Amino acid sequence: MKFDSAPIGQAIGDALTPNLFEIVVGLDDDLKPKPQPDMIYRGKKLMKIKNIKRILYIGDTNVDLETAENAKIGCVLVTYG
């Protein structure tokens, strides 16, 4: 798994979710927080996805829904998280 965030994020991710995700994008100084779509765009770039419509955002809050809407991608909201 590749983390696009601080080294501490990499260590935590490796310990808690080894081999679960291909990449994980965390907030850093170059990215605006949700509901801005910056983290989605960073993940798209890292995964070399050309068509943003191939991305599905899964979240559990209204801010997650807003984030997906701002990125113009589909979203699935769950009732737990």
N, C-alpha and C positions, 0 to 999 in steps of 0.2 A: 504494500500500500504506500502511496506517495501522499505526503501531507504538504499542502501549500500554506504553511503557517509557521509560527515560531517553533523552535526545537522542542519545547516542552509539550506542544500539541502533538508532535510526532511521537514522543515517548508515551504519552497518555493513550493515544490511538493504538499504538502497537501493543500496549498492555491490555487494553479493554476490548479492542475489536480487530485482532489480527486476521488478515486475509478476508475481511468482510466487505471492504470497499476498495475499489481500484484507486481512487483519490479522495481526499477530504480537503475542502477549502475552508479555511478559517479566516476570521476578520483580522486584517492587519492595517498598517498605516496607509497603504495604497488603496484600500477598498472602503467604500461607504457601507454603513450597516443596513440591514433590512429595514424598510421594504425596498430599498434601492437594489437593483438586480446585479450589482457588481460581482458578488460571489458566484452567481450563476454564470455570468460571462467568463469569469476566470476559469471555472471548471470546464466550460465549453472549449475554451482555448487549450487547456492542458490535455483534454481528451481528444483534441483535434476533431471535434464535431462540427461539420459544416452547416447543417440545417438545424437551427435552434428548435424547430418543431419536433425534433426527435428526443427532446428532453422532457421529462415528467417530474414535476416538483411534488414531493410528499411532505406534508407538514401537519401541524396540529393547532395552529392559531390563525386569527384573522390577518396578522402581519405576514404569515407565510403565504396566505392567499394573495395579499397585496403584492408581495414580492414576485410571485409567479405572474400575476397580471401585468406588473411593470416590465417583466422580461418577455411578455407575450408568449407564454408557454402554458401547457396544461398543468393542472394541479389536482391532487387528491388530498383531502383533509381527513385525518383520523381523529377519533374522539379520545385518544390516549396519547401520551408522549412524555 
